[in-house]
Amino acid sequence: MQNIPRKQTSKGELPVGDKVELQEMQGPLIVENGSIQTYGTTNVAFESDVSPLSTGPVTMDMVSMVEKEEFKPEEPEQRESWDSKIQFILATVGYAVGLGNVWRFPYLAQKNGGGAFLIPYFIMLAVEGIPLFFLELAVGQRLRKGAIGAWNQVSSYMGGIGITSAVVSFNVALYYNTIIGWCLFYLGHSFQSPLPWSECPKHALSNSSSMLVPECEKSSPTQYFWYRETLDISESLETVGSFNWRIALCLLVAWILCYLCMIKGIASSGKVVYVTATFPYIILVIFFFRGMTLEGMEDGIIHLFTPDWGKLADPVVWLEAGTQIFFSLGLAFGGLIAFSSYNPVHNNCYRDAIIVSTCNAITSLFAGLVVFSVLGFKAHKVHERCVQERYDLLSPFFNSSEIPSILTVEEVTKLLNNSENFLPFDFPECDLKKELEKSASGTGLAFIAFTEAVNQFPAAPLWSVLFFLMLFTLGIDSQFGTLEGVITSIVDLKLFPNLRKELLTGLICLISFVLSMIFAHSAGNYVFTLYDDFSGNFPLLIIAFFECIGISYVYGLKRFSDDLELMIGKRPSYYWLFCWKYIAPATMLTILISSFVKIAEEGCGYEAWDRVLATPFYKEWPYWANALIAILILMAAIWIPLVAFLKTLGIRILQDEEPAWFPAEELRDFYGIIPHTVTTVERWVFCMSEEDEIIEDM
């Protein structure tokens, strides 16, 4: 450790209220009111108990053992930093925990074996989710740059990873804010009583009477409000239809709110997360207790978690478990790297990865309980109405008023000792299990199934307001992290060196708003589906695969392990090394190839709306849409091979920049780290060598 001159003032001599500045070679230390700030700004080692008579330089040996235990080297005030550790954790939790936890995980669980789905889910979390989460936090904290700067510093051949992350983040932020706009639209209508989707609207007739809208009567009030009132949806992607000014207005409000929350970077979004990261949990708890009091809730929960062990033999179940883990944690967007780059160099990123990943998984399970308790109530009510309808139909055939519990047409005809054609009507088959299996995913769950259940609550507008406020806050803080990955990369690249960050953020939000108008017309929902299915999924898998390759085979696991030892005081275990080098990339490559094979075999399409039959139906993407899908994937993924190829030709898209401050020697002295000797296991299993040393300027 270098000699550090400091003012020879003991702690006891500091007058209350005075500010004493102790100058370290890397930056100022500030002690206020006798208390020491410890996150991102101060260095406890400079709190001196050394005699004022001492005139020589202060060394580590002169610091007491108590002080040495608390010593943490700090970065100069050259880069933004989180105000506190809790702010970083809340921001990361808010970024990772999003809409997918509420409207995707419960659907996948009940579809893929119920309780049995938890086995592949947690296995994928352990071998894919947490290792990649840990890797991205460590990369950002060590290199102290956004995704583009960080991966360009790992290797100039790998700089395309960061560009791809920024492109994907921009594309995803573009359509993700559309969901927030839809939530705002429903939130605004939730203050009406009765709710506008609680009953079908009526058409006024010329004779002063009225009739229900046929399209609504054939479907349901919630479906009609979603497809016709909200989206004003056309019959296909190829029928653009009219401009939806109401959704356009909601998108404008959504982007303005996003800008206001991010105007000062993490200085503003870091404050907002105290609300946006905690509010969804408050609402989930409220809905949990409400759900536990609903009639039929146990049917929904039993249906969700009843295991179907045979599903474990289906590779699609494992594929969907891995995909859900990957996207629910927000990996490969660059947001995690950006967030962790604002942390102190000594932050325990390993512990953060475990905490946030575990919180994400528990949230998914808890949201599953909440959602299926409500859907169980909805299915129970539908089943009750079906039974009553069946009673009314069968009552003329019985002398007594008590009708037996009959479920099928076969049982009815057998009981009546007649043929199947005897009944002059369509006999309803009341099957509670089949009703529960109709549970939707994504927008269908949020804007149709759940709203239909809320309609039957007492004080339905209140529950609707709470529900859409929860969806709004779940979405907005994930949007912060996604957009932060774009903005941090642009700032670190100094593409606009004279443009203040708040102006840059405003410019990006303005451009995004203009481009998001592609979702604000009658075919906008189909464009949204196309973006949702393809703009992020495949490129993100490609990014994460090359992240593992970049760290394991280019940067080197030994160097990365040495970096982690400097930051958190201990080396990663062989488990993490094995996941980074072998399991995680193999898993992602398998998911990627399987997804392409599945599309090639089954094709791909979207759910369109038939106005005449008032029902959704499956429709194949047109040829030009397939070309657009290929463009969406390639416009992001092409940067990874392109940057490497141009580098081999001597052409550099990304220029070298000064490495960020990293006090390697100071950290080594503090933790008492001695050079690590490569073990036999590391040499043979992970192909490490002694030549793979830390390069200090990296």
N, C-alpha and C positions, 0 to 999 in steps of 0.2 A: 504493500500500500504506500502511496506517495505521502510525503510530509504535508501536513495540512495546517497552515497558519490560522489562528483564530484569536478572537478577543478573549483575554484571560479574565473572565468573569464567572464566578461560581453561581450555581443555581440560586443559592440563598441570597445573593446580592441583587438579584433582578427585582426592581421595584414593580409593584402591581400596576398594570396598565401600560408599562413601557414596552416598546418593541425593540428587541435586540437582534441585530442582523449579524450572523456568523458566516463569513465568506468561505465557501468551499470552491475548489478549482472548477467544479462543474456548475455551480449555481448558488443562489442565496438560500440560507436557512432562516426561517421566520419563527420566532417564538412569541406568542401573544398571551398576555394576562397570565403568565406563568404556566400555561398549558401548551402542549406540543401537538401540532397536527401531525398525523402519521401516515396519511394516504396521499401519495403523489406529490408532496411538497416538502417534507422535512426529513431530517436525518437525526435520529435519536443519539447517535454516537457523538454528536457535537455538543451534547449537554454535558458540560465539564464539571468535574469535581477536582481538577488539578489545581494545585496551589498557584495563586497569582504571582508568586515569586519566580515561577518557572518561566524561562525565556526561550528555551529551545523549542524546536518543532515537536508537534504532538504525533505520536505513532500509535498503532493499534495496541501495543503493549501497555500504553499509559491509560487506556480505557478500562474501567472496571469490568469484571465478568458480567455483572448485571446489565451494564450498558451494552456490552458486546453481544449479549443474547438478543437485545432489541435492535441492534444496528441494522439498518437497511439503507443501502445506497440509493440515491434518488436522481432522477433525470433533471437536467436544467429545464427551466420553464420555457421550452422552445416548442412544445407540442401540447395540444389540448389534453386534459386528463380528467378522469371522473372525480367528482367531489368526494365520493366515499365508495367503499367496497359494496355496500348494500345497493347503491345506485347502479353499479355495473351489473350486479347479480339480477336486479329487477329488469334492467334493460335487456339482458341476455335471455332471461326467462320470458319476458314479453315478446322478444323476437322469435324464440323457438316455439313457444306455446301459441298456436294460432287457430284459425278456423278448422284446419284439418283434424285437430284433436277432438273437436265437438261434432263435426258433421261427416268425417271420413272414418275414423277409427271404430265407432260403434257399428257402423254399417259393415265394415270389413270383418269385424269379430263375429257378428251373427251370420254372415254369409259363409265364412270359412271355418266353421266348426265350433263356434261359441268359445267355451272355456279352453278347448284344445288349441285354438288360435294363439293363446297366450304363450304357448311353448315356442313356436317359431318366432313370435314377436320379441320375446325377451332374449332368445338366442341371437337374433339379428341385432338387437340393441347392444349386446355384449361384444359381438365380433365386428360389427360395422359402425353402429351409431356412435357409441362412446369413444372408440379409438379415433375416428375421424374428427369428432368434436374436440377431443383433446389435442389432436394434431393442429387443427386450425387455430385454436386459442394460443398454442405454443408458438406457432409461426408468427402470428401477429405481434405477440408480446416480445419475441426475440428480435425481430427485424424492424418493428415499430413503424410499419408503413401499411398502406392499403394493399389490396390484393395484387394490383398491377406492380407496384414498387417492390412488394415482398417477393413475388415469384420471379421477377426480373433479377432480383438480387441473389436468389437461390442459384439461378443460372440464366444467363442471357438467352439460352435456348428454350427456357421454360417460361419466358415472359408472356407467351400467348395464353397461359392459364389465367392470369389476372385479367387480360383483356376479355377473354370469354366470360369470366365471372361478371365483369361489369356490364357486358352486353346482355347476358341472361338476366341479371338483376334489373336492368332497365326494362326489358320486355315483360318480366313478371310484375314489376311495380306498375306498369302501364295497365294491365288488366286486373291486378289485385285491388287497385283503388276503385275499380268498377263495382266490386262486391261491397265496398264501403259505401259507395253511392247508392246502391240498392238498399242497404241497411238504413241509410238516412231517409230514403223514400218511405220505407215501411215505418220507420220511427216517427216520421211526421204524421202519418195516417193513424198511428196507434193512439193518438190523443182524442180520437172520435169514439163516441159511444152511441149505438153499437159499432163494433169494428166494421170497416167497409168490406172485409172479406168474410163476414159472418153469415151473410145471406146473399142470394142472387139479386142483381138489380132488375128493375122492371121497365118494360117499354110501354110508353103511353100510347093508347089506341085512339082512333078518331071518335069513338063513341064515349069518350071520357073514362073508359075503363083502362086496365093495364094488364100486361102479361109478363111472365118471367122471360128473361132472355134465353132463347132455346139453347145456345151454346153453353151457358152456365148450368142450365137445368140438366143437360146431358152429362156434364162433368161434375164439378163441385164448386162452391163459392171460392174456396182458396185457390184451386187451379185456375179458375176464370180470372181472378184478380191478378194472379202472377203472370199468366200468359197474355192476357188481353189488356188489363188496366195498367200493369207495370211495364211490361216489355212491348206491348202492342205488336206481338210477334207475327212475322210473316210465315208463309207455309214452307219456305226452304231458304237456304243460304243464297240461292240465285235470285230470290225475289227481295230486293232491298226494301221496298215499301217507303213509308213516310219517316221523316225525322222526328225523333222522340225528344221534344224540348224539355219535358219534365225530368227525364233521366240526365239530359245534358246539364240542367241546372243543379241536380244533385251531384254530378261529377265535378262541377265547378266548386261547389261548397266543400267537397271531399278534398280536392287539391289545395284549396285555400287553407283548410284546417291542417293538412299535412305540412304545408309551407310554414304556417305559424308555429307549429310544434318543432320544426327543424331549423328555424331561421338563424339561430345561434349555434348550430351544430349540436354537439352533446351537451353544451351548456344549457340549451333549452329543452331538447328531447330528453336529457337526463333528468330534468325536473318533472316532465310530463309522465314519465314511466311510473312515478310513485302512484299515479292514479290509474293509468291504462294497464299496468301489469297486475295490480291488486284488485281492481274493480271486477274483472271477470270471475275471480274466485269467490268474491262476496256474492255475486249473482248466482253462481253455480251452487253455492251452499244454500242459498234461499230456495232455489228450484229443487235442490235435493230434499229438503225438509217438506216442501210442498208435494213433491212427487211421492214421498213415502206415505203421505196421507190419502193418496188417490186410490179409488177403487180399481182393481185390476193391475196395480203396479207390479205385484209379484209375478204376474204372468209375463210381463215384459222382461224383468230381470232374469227370471228362470230361462226364458227363451234365449237371452243374450249369452248366458254363461253355461248352459247345458252343453257338455263336451260331445263332439262327434269325432271320436278318435280316428275314424277311417279317413278323415280329411287330411291327416298328417302325411299320408302317402301321396297326396296330390302336389306336384311341384309348383302349381299355380299359387297355392296357399303360401308357400315359402317365398315365392316371388313377390306376392303382394305384401307380406310382412316386411320384407327387406325394403321395398319401395316406400311403405308407410313410415318406417323408421327414418329413412333417409330424408324424406321431404318434411316430416313433422319437426325434425331438429333444425331445419334450415341450413343444411350443409352445402358447401360449394358456391354459395351466393357471393361470398366475399364480405358479408356483413359481420360474421364472427371474427374474421381477421381484422377488420376495421375497428370493431369494438375493443378487442384485446390489445390493439396497438396503443390505446390510450391508457393502459394499465402501467403501474410501476414495474420495473424489470424483475423485481423479486416477488411479484404476485404468484400465489400458488395456483397456477392454471390447471393443474391436475385435479385439485379439489373442486375447482369451479366446474370442470367438465363433468365430474361425478354428480355434483349437486344439481346442475341444470338438467342433465340428461335424465336423472332419476325423477326430478320434478315433472319433466315432460311426460314420462311414462305414467306416473301416478295420476297426472291430470287427465290423460286419455282414459284411464280406467274409471276415474271418478265421473268424467263426462259421460262415459258409457252408461253408468248407473243412472245418471240424471235423465239422459235422453230416453232410455228404454223404460224407465218408470213412467214417463209421460206417454210414450208410444204404447205401453201396455194399457194405460188408461184409455187411450184413443181406440185401440183394438177392442177393448172390453165394451166400450160404448157402441161401436159398430156391430159387434157380435150381439149385444142386447137388442139393438134395433132389428137385426136380422131375425132373431128368435121371435120377436113380436110380430114381424111380417109373416113369418112362417106360421105362427099361431093363427093369425087372421085368415090365412089361406086355407088352413086345414080344419078350422072350427066347423065349417058346414058339414064335414064328413063324420063328425063325432056327436053322439048324443050328450055325452057329459061335457062339462066345461073344462075338464082337465085333459090336456093333450100330452101324450108321451114325448120324450126327448128324441126326436127323429132327425137324423143328419143328412141322409142321402135319399135320392129318388127311389133307389132299389128297396130301401127299408119301408118307404111309404107305400109303394105298390104291393109289397109283400103283406104289409099290415092290412091294407084295404082289399087284399085278395083280388087284385085286378091287374091289368096290363100297365106297362109303363106309360102308354099313350093316354091313359085314363085322365090324367090331370090336365085340365085345359089351360095351364099357365106354366111359366118357368119357375120351377120350384127352387127357392134359394137354399144353397148349401152353406150352412153357418159353421165355419171352421175357424176357430180362434188362431190356430197355428199358422194357417195360410194368410190370415190377416196380418199377423206379426211379421211374416216373411216379406210383406210388401214394403217394408221399411226402406226409405229412399236414402240416397247419399247426396252430399253437396247441396246445391241450391234447392233440390227437390225436398230434402229434409228440412232445411231452414225455412223456406218460404211457402211450402205446401203442407207437409206432414205435421210439423211442429205447430204451425199457426192454426191448423185445424183442431189440434188438441187444445191449444190455448183458448180457442173459441168457446170451449165447454167449461172453462174455469169461471168461478164467480169473480167479478171484477176483472174481466178479461182484458180491458185496455191497460190496466196496471201491469199485468204479467207480460203483455205484448211490449210495453215500453221497456221493461227490465230485460226481456230477452234480446231485443234489437240493440239496446245499449251495450249488452254483453258482447254481441257479435261485432259491434262497431269498435269497442275497445280491444277485442281480440285481434281485429284486423289492423287497426291503426298502428299499434306498436310493432307488429310484424312488418308493416310498411316502412316504419322508420329504419329498421335494420336493413331491409332490402335496398332502400334508396341510399342509405349511408354507405353501402358498399360501392355504389356508383360515384357519389360525391367525393368520398375519401380518395378513391383512385385518381379522379381528375385533379384534385388538389395536390396530391403527392407527385403527380406527373408534371405539375406546373404548366398545364396547357394554357391556362389563363392567369399568369402570375400577377397581373395588376387588378384582377377582379376579386373583390371581397367575397368571402364565402357566403354571406347571406344573399348577395346578388346572384352568385352562381347557383345557389339552391333555388332561388326564385325563378331563374332562367330555365332550369331543368324542370321544375314543376309546371311552368307555363308551356313548355314544349310538350310535356307529357299530357297536359290537359287537352291541347289541340289534337294530338294524336289519338287520345282516348275517345274522340268523337266517332271513331269507327265502331264503337260499341253502343252509340246513342241513336240507333235507327231500328227499324223493324227486324232486320236480320242481324242486329248487333249481338244477340245472345248466341247465335251460331258462330260468329267471329270470336266471341269470348270463349266458347267451347274449344275452338281450334287452338287459340292461344294457350288455354289452360292445359290441353292435352299434349301439346308439342313444343311450345316455346321454351319450357323449362325442363321437362322431364329428361329427355335424352341428353341435352347438353350438360345438365348438372351431373349426371352419371359419368359422362366423359371427363368433366372437370375433376371430380373426386378421384377417379381412377388415376389420372395423371398427377394429382396432388400426392398420392401415395408413391407413385413411381418417382416423382421429383425428389421427395424426401428420402426414400429408401435406396434409390439407385443412382441419383445424381448428387444431391447434397451429402448423402452418406449417413447411415444410422449412427455411426460412432460420433460424428460431429453433432448430430441432432441430440444424441444422448448427453454429450458433453454440455451442450447449450442448456438442456433441461436441468442438468445437475447444477449449473451455475445459477439458474433462475429459482429453482425450488429446493435445492440442497440435496437432492438425491437423484440417482439415475432411474430411468424407466425400467420396469421389470421386463423379463424376456417375453411375457405375455403380450405387452404392447408392441414390442419389436416384431413379434411373429404376426400380429394382426396387421401392422402397417406394411410389412414386406410381402406377406403371402395371402392371408385370409381376406382382408378388406378388398384389395384389388381383384382377387379372384371372385369374390361375391358380386362386386359391381359389374365386372365383365360378364358374369353369368346372367345377371338381371338385364343388362343391356342387350346381350345376344338373344335371350329368351323373349324379350319384348319385341324385338324386330321379327323374330320367327313367328310369334303369335299374330302380329299384324299381317305378315305375309300369308299366313294360313287362313286367318279369319277375316281379314280385311279390317277396315275401320270406318266409322261413320259417326253420326250424331243423332240426337233425339229431336225430331221436328214436331210441330203441332198441327194437327188436322182440325181446321175450324168446323168442318161439316160434321165429323164424327165426335168432335170435342174430346180428342184423346191424343196423347203423344204416340209417335211411331218412329221406328228406326229408318234412317235414310243414309245411304252411302255418300261419302264426300265426292263431289264432282272432280273431274280430272284436273282442272285448274287449281282446285283447293289442295289436291295432293302435291302439285308443284309448289304451292305456297308453303305447305308443311315442310317440304324439303328445303326451301329457302330459309324458313325460320330456324331450322336445326343447323343448317350450314353457315348462316350468317354469324352464328355464335361459335360453333365448334371449329370452324375453319382457321381461326386465329392460332390455335395450338400448333398445328403442323406448319402453318404459313410463316410464323415468326421463326421457328426452328430452321425451316428451309432457307429463308432469306438470310439468316445468320450464317449458314454454311457458305452462302455466296458473298459474304462480307457486307451485307446490307443490314443495318440495324434500325428497326422501327422504334425501339425503346432505347434511349440513351442511358449511359451509366450515370449514377448519381451518388452523392456522398452517403456512405453507410450511416445509419442512425446511431446515436450515442448508445453505447453498451459498456458498462464498467466491468469488464471481464476480470481484470486483476483484483479489483476491489471486492467483487463477489467471491472470487477464489480465496482471498485472504479471510473474508468473513466466515465462510462455511468451512474453512480449513481443508479445501479440496486439494488432493494430490493427483498428479497425472494418472489416468486410468490405463491399466495394461489390458489389452485384449485377451479375453479368456479363450479356452479351447472351444467352448460352446459357441461363443460369438464368432470365432474364426470359421468354424465348420458349418454352423446353422445359418448365420447371418452374413457370412462372407466379409467380415470386418478385417481390417489390417491396421498395423501400427501407423502406416503412412496416412491414414484417414484422420488427420488432426484438425483441430479448430483453426481457422484462419481469422485472426483477430479483427481484421478490417471488414469481416462479414457481419 
